[in-house]
Amino acid sequence: MSSSPRKAARRALPADARTKLIRTLALSFALLAALVASTLLADAAIQDGVDVWDVVRGVLIFVTTAWLAWGATLSFVGLAPRVGKRRPAPELQSPAPRLVVLVPICNEDPVTTFARIAAMDRSIQAEGLASDIAILSDTRNEDSALLERQTYLRLIRETHGEGRIFYRRRDDNRGRKAGNIEEFIRRSGGAYDFALILDADSLMEGRAVREMAAKMQADPKLGLLQTLPKIIGARSFFGRAMQFAASFHSPIFTRGLERLQGNTGPFWGHNAMVRVNAFAESCALPELAGPPPFGGHILSHDYVEAALLARGGWRVQVDHTISGSFEEGPENILSYAKRDRRWCQGNLQHSRLLLSPGIAGWSRFVFLQGIFAYLVSVLWAAFLITSVVATILAPVPNYFPEPHMLFPVFPDDRTKEITALIVGIMGLLILPKFAILYEASGTRRTARFGGSVRAGFSVVAEILLSSLIAPLMLMYQTKAVLQVLSGRDGGWPANQRGEGALSLMEGFRAGLWIMLTGGAALALVARVAPDLTLWLLPVCLPMLAAPFLIAWTSRPLTHALFLVPEERRPAPVIRSYREILGRWQAEPRADVASPEATHVPA
Amino acid sequence: MDEGLTLTRSSQQTELDMGKDMNTDAHLDAAQDWLPPEAPLEMPRQVLERDSRRAEWPRLLRLILPGKAV
């Protein structure tokens, strides 16, 4: 049975006037910045005549600057003061909604995952909430599955969760995570009003779950409520820098997103609550025709599910004010790049859905943004290459354009325009972060990050690190895009969580090709276009140092730099998780409860 | 911070071996009634591509992209 949008009883909710105004202003700013950038470049480039390379460079700088400006706009919209009073958060009403927490897992470490579940269960119980928890296993390895079952028994014993904490393992993992959740809803969805969808590394406070359920209950049109998960548990330099950025900058960017997206908000696949009947009627994903990477299962299913809920007339909202939502992040550049490879394929697959029937215009724009998040790296690389080519092919200046001239005519020096262009582009990258620091100092938010001075140092260090690793990310993303476009399916391998520091040898294995590419590019430019060498150093030097950067940033950082509130004062659910995990790891015997104790009444 | 709390592959293996030593497999097989309640909900398959476009998009992509025969 399939459902076409024409048959749907409801249509996507229109954006209100305020959202439309904010979208118009934001898009106008991005286009204006792009226009200024391409004008500056054209001004510098056309002095020796216009050729095809100048046109290509103009188009590339327009698109890439528009993308950067769009990112900056999110922060500016997020920083704008709130108009009107905040409505008080609703309280949960009686009868309480029937809740279930869904934890889809696939080849995860069950001890850490189930310890998180035990901590969340404790926190939810402490809030007086009644909620089931369903562990939905797609694990293929039989040894891992046995360990899951053993650890499940320990979880049941720990939580006294018989009859409310469930475990089921699918025979086949069709549709991966989306298919896993779909199977649960088809079989058990009728028993619940709301489902909190988590990842294996998610951790949520019971208070946050209660707040989400109350908000869903108070707004019958709200189909999905997404929280902003904060990264916790990072240890490496890279991981803690990301953890800091997610804690310090992301709330502002997310507030900007909230204001821009209106009723057509995002779904990031986890730490979000869905209305089960809305999800059921809207989100059974089809397989796309043709083979992967563009056909087959929809990999980045969350964006599509958000678009489908909106198509079905449900509101999809992100709410950065709900605290107590956590996840873990990659600990080194390599695992970040591996995750990016998966996301890249998933997002590029959305090119098939840009013209899907009935989808809201903003949902299409969100698909386009996701595609551009990866294409933009290829465009930056193309811009650098065309700049070198244009310089090589530029005609030799004619110092005596008229016959019988006594004095030479020197071409105008356009260094100012190029410098202004670079400063402008850097400004779009850096200004939002300093603006957020300024806001955080003004509102005393920096106090939770060790004070304004320490937060300032952390912001500067994070900008320096981002600048250093940006050329590496550009190379990894360009490679990922080219792989997908050439038809290589990267699959959707299980996450590698908790990986440690990388050795220099591992750094060389992962980054040697970047080092060689950077070295070759620098040598070539120094030979054929020496004037450009200095300009390319900020890109080529980090590439030359790629293996060292990969290894060095994966090392533990115990300094107070990048301090986040959760490190100083962990939330109760984090403390509870660590206590349970510490205890379970100290007693590795998987004491198995008796079958009677785990029997679930029919 | 989470120092020292990460379970290593070897400790997982140890735990698994210990579990097997305890001959828990029979226990585990006996306790399979862990499934969530049965309360079916219909989930209609969604349409994301119009039929005509369904055929044309892959062909267009293969025409544009390298490495794919049309």
Interface residues (C-beta under 8 A of the other chain):
Chain A: M1 S2 S3 S4 P5 V100 D109 V111 T112 D132 A134 D143 L146 L147 R149 Q150 Y152 L153 F166 Y167 R168 E182 F184 I185 R186 R187 S188 G189 G190 A191 Y192 I232 G233 A234 R235 V276 N277 A280 E281 S282 C283 A284 L285 P286 L288 A289 G290 F294 G295 V304 L308 S351 R352 L353 L355 S356 P357 L485 S486 G487 R488 G498 G500 E567 R578 L581 G582 Q585 P588 R589 A590 V592 A593 S594 P595 T598 H599 V600 A602
Chain B: M1 D2 E3 L5 T6 L7 S11 Q12 T14 E15 L16 M18 G19 K20 M22 T24 D25 H27 L28 A30 A31 D33 W34 L35 P36 P37 E38 A39 P40 L41 E42 M43 P44 R45 Q46 V47 L48 E49 R50 R53 R54 A55 W57 P58 L61 L65 P66 G67 K68
